[in-house]
Amino acid sequence: MIAIETKGKFDKKGRFSFTKPVRIKGKDVKVILLMEEEDLDEKSWVTAISKNPVFDFLKSEKETYSITDGKPFNG
């Protein structure tokens, strides 16, 4: 897999455009979007992570712990 880093911007309609042209034709690509944290307000961030299925395990009762769970750590 080859990684190419470039920048772009979303317009008000949600369309993405690259800042500089990326000359790739006829290839399938995987896209990962990274945004500066200050660009995302807290409400939007909380909404995004609350809907992300990667955190579904936290909804399970198996993941609920109490003070009586486990053993004391004396290290």
Phi and psi restraints in degrees (value plus and minus 20) as a CYANA .aco file:
   2 ILE   PHI    -129.8   -89.8
   2 ILE   PSI     117.1   157.1
   3 ALA   PHI    -129.5   -89.5
   3 ALA   PSI     114.7   154.7
   4 ILE   PHI    -144.7  -104.7
   4 ILE   PSI     104.1   144.1
   5 GLU   PHI    -121.2   -81.2
   5 GLU   PSI     110.0   150.0
   6 THR   PHI    -171.0  -131.0
   6 THR   PSI     152.6   192.6
   7 LYS   PHI    -139.2   -99.2
   7 LYS   PSI     142.1   182.1
   8 GLY   PHI    -181.1  -141.1
   8 GLY   PSI    -191.7  -151.7
   9 LYS   PHI    -170.7  -130.7
   9 LYS   PSI     125.1   165.1
  10 PHE   PHI    -112.7   -72.7
  10 PHE   PSI     116.5   156.5
  11 ASP   PHI    -105.9   -65.9
  11 ASP   PSI    -197.2  -157.2
  12 LYS   PHI     -88.2   -48.2
  12 LYS   PSI     -35.9     4.1
  13 LYS   PHI    -115.4   -75.4
  13 LYS   PSI     -17.1    22.9
  14 GLY   PHI      66.3   106.3
  14 GLY   PSI      -9.0    31.0
  15 ARG   PHI    -107.9   -67.9
  15 ARG   PSI     117.8   157.8
  16 PHE   PHI    -118.9   -78.9
  16 PHE   PSI     119.5   159.5
  17 SER   PHI    -157.4  -117.4
  17 SER   PSI     123.6   163.6
  18 PHE   PHI     -97.0   -57.0
  18 PHE   PSI     125.9   165.9
  19 THR   PHI     -88.5   -48.5
  19 THR   PSI     -62.3   -22.3
  20 LYS   PHI    -140.6  -100.6
  20 LYS   PSI     127.1   167.1
  21 PRO   PHI     -82.5   -42.5
  21 PRO   PSI     121.6   161.6
  22 VAL   PHI    -131.1   -91.1
  22 VAL   PSI      96.9   136.9
  23 ARG   PHI    -111.6   -71.6
  23 ARG   PSI      55.2    95.2
  24 ILE   PHI    -144.9  -104.9
  24 ILE   PSI     103.7   143.7
  25 LYS   PHI    -148.2  -108.2
  25 LYS   PSI     119.0   159.0
  26 GLY   PHI      47.4    87.4
  26 GLY   PSI       7.2    47.2
  27 LYS   PHI    -143.3  -103.3
  27 LYS   PSI     123.5   163.5
  28 ASP   PHI    -100.8   -60.8
  28 ASP   PSI     123.1   163.1
  29 VAL   PHI    -154.0  -114.0
  29 VAL   PSI     136.7   176.7
  30 LYS   PHI    -129.1   -89.1
  30 LYS   PSI     110.6   150.6
  31 VAL   PHI    -132.6   -92.6
  31 VAL   PSI     109.6   149.6
  32 ILE   PHI    -140.8  -100.8
  32 ILE   PSI     104.7   144.7
  33 LEU   PHI    -119.7   -79.7
  33 LEU   PSI     106.3   146.3
  34 LEU   PHI    -138.2   -98.2
  34 LEU   PSI     106.5   146.5
  35 MET   PHI    -139.4   -99.4
  35 MET   PSI     129.9   169.9
  36 GLU   PHI     -83.9   -43.9
  36 GLU   PSI     117.7   157.7
  37 GLU   PHI     -78.9   -38.9
  37 GLU   PSI     -58.8   -18.8
  38 GLU   PHI     -87.6   -47.6
  38 GLU   PSI     -34.0     6.0
  39 ASP   PHI     -97.8   -57.8
  39 ASP   PSI     -32.0     8.0
  40 LEU   PHI    -136.6   -96.6
  40 LEU   PSI      97.0   137.0
  41 ASP   PHI     -91.1   -51.1
  41 ASP   PSI     141.6   181.6
  42 GLU   PHI     -79.4   -39.4
  42 GLU   PSI     -61.9   -21.9
  43 LYS   PHI     -81.7   -41.7
  43 LYS   PSI     -64.0   -24.0
  44 SER   PHI     -84.5   -44.5
  44 SER   PSI     -60.2   -20.2
  45 TRP   PHI     -84.2   -44.2
  45 TRP   PSI     -67.0   -27.0
  46 VAL   PHI     -83.0   -43.0
  46 VAL   PSI     -61.6   -21.6
  47 THR   PHI     -81.7   -41.7
  47 THR   PSI     -64.1   -24.1
  48 ALA   PHI     -82.9   -42.9
  48 ALA   PSI     -65.6   -25.6
  49 ILE   PHI     -94.8   -54.8
  49 ILE   PSI     -48.5    -8.5
  50 SER   PHI     -90.1   -50.1
  50 SER   PSI     -42.9    -2.9
  51 LYS   PHI    -117.2   -77.2
  51 LYS   PSI     -25.1    14.9
  52 ASN   PHI     -97.2   -57.2
  52 ASN   PSI     101.5   141.5
  53 PRO   PHI     -85.3   -45.3
  53 PRO   PSI     -34.0     6.0
  54 VAL   PHI     -83.9   -43.9
  54 VAL   PSI     -43.2    -3.2
  55 PHE   PHI    -118.0   -78.0
  55 PHE   PSI     -12.0    28.0
  56 ASP   PHI     -79.8   -39.8
  56 ASP   PSI     -47.9    -7.9
  57 PHE   PHI     -81.9   -41.9
  57 PHE   PSI     -43.8    -3.8
  58 LEU   PHI     -91.6   -51.6
  58 LEU   PSI     -37.0     3.0
  59 LYS   PHI    -102.1   -62.1
  59 LYS   PSI     -33.7     6.3
  60 SER   PHI     -94.4   -54.4
  60 SER   PSI     121.1   161.1
  61 GLU   PHI     -85.2   -45.2
  61 GLU   PSI     -44.2    -4.2
  62 LYS   PHI     -80.6   -40.6
  62 LYS   PSI     -44.9    -4.9
  63 GLU   PHI    -113.8   -73.8
  63 GLU   PSI      -9.4    30.6
  64 THR   PHI    -117.0   -77.0
  64 THR   PSI     102.3   142.3
  65 TYR   PHI    -135.3   -95.3
  65 TYR   PSI     136.9   176.9
  66 SER   PHI    -148.1  -108.1
  66 SER   PSI     156.6   196.6
  67 ILE   PHI     -84.1   -44.1
  67 ILE   PSI     -42.6    -2.6
  68 THR   PHI    -109.3   -69.3
  68 THR   PSI     -25.6    14.4
  69 ASP   PHI     -96.5   -56.5
  69 ASP   PSI     126.8   166.8
  70 GLY   PHI      56.9    96.9
  70 GLY   PSI    -190.7  -150.7
  71 LYS   PHI    -141.5  -101.5
  71 LYS   PSI     130.2   170.2
  72 PRO   PHI     -83.0   -43.0
  72 PRO   PSI     125.4   165.4
  73 PHE   PHI    -124.6   -84.6
  73 PHE   PSI     101.8   141.8
  74 ASN   PHI    -140.5  -100.5
  74 ASN   PSI      39.8    79.8
